[in-house]
């Protein structure tokens, strides 16, 4: 039996809450995880987990063992991540989670460049506009918007992404072009719905240093930004898109930006998140360096990603994330 691998499986089961969830995070079958746990318990001569068809809980010896091995496993993982090959190449797996649109349009092209720099790394990218759980899903680094922030993670804003209100030439010819955000209440508007809580994404603007929301006449809704873009291209109405989504359509003349001279569309902040400072290993830092370099080339005012453990530079931006604040 590979004792370290068995301990890692045990920790993953405890932290994810079930054998099935642990198996998914580890990339193996639930039966394999269950067998590994049985072998570990036989090796130790104690029952670590009380398991039934409906529930699972640590036994008293299991709780003691988990408390001891959890930090040891974290230290071993950190040590392993710092090991390099003879030519200095990073090795192992790097799991990244992101919002759908940011993952598709910004991270996916960047990962192609990053893997050329670090060919010995295995990169896994998960995209979701829902909840992200670093522990249960085995995520090393997540890139989130503010509504996805939660207590207990370390987060720092790395970029404010510009947004654009736009519509197709056909729609504007048919319905007229609004001259100010106040006129949006008289136009067909396409809204994004957060999968997290079902709310619409607010259509915010900045004027004279003050933020305000425009009243929208919502005629179509989607929880997919790319779907909204294609609705707009086909004349369904006016929508709010990240610049990286809208730019190709604008360049091809399929969408027309609105209010460029009269109002500034509120940008959206992107946060780099890790479960804890100890998770800022060499692989995560290398990707963050590559990401911030890429973002700085495209958008101004990009921040350094996350300080080193124990380094308080930029500490005003480091916090235990809380979406209510």
PyMOL commands that set and color helices and strands:
alter all, ss='L'
color gray80, all
select helices_A, chain A and resi 3-16+19-26+30-44+60-82+100-117+134-137+146-148+169-175+181-186+225-233+243-251+277-279+282-298+315-317
alter helices_A, ss='H'
color red, helices_A
select strands_A, chain A and resi 49-51+56-58+92-98+121-127+141-144+154-161+163-167+189-192+204-207+210-213+218-222+238-242+256-257+264-265+268-274+319-320
alter strands_A, ss='S'
color yellow, strands_A
deselect
rebuild
show_as cartoon
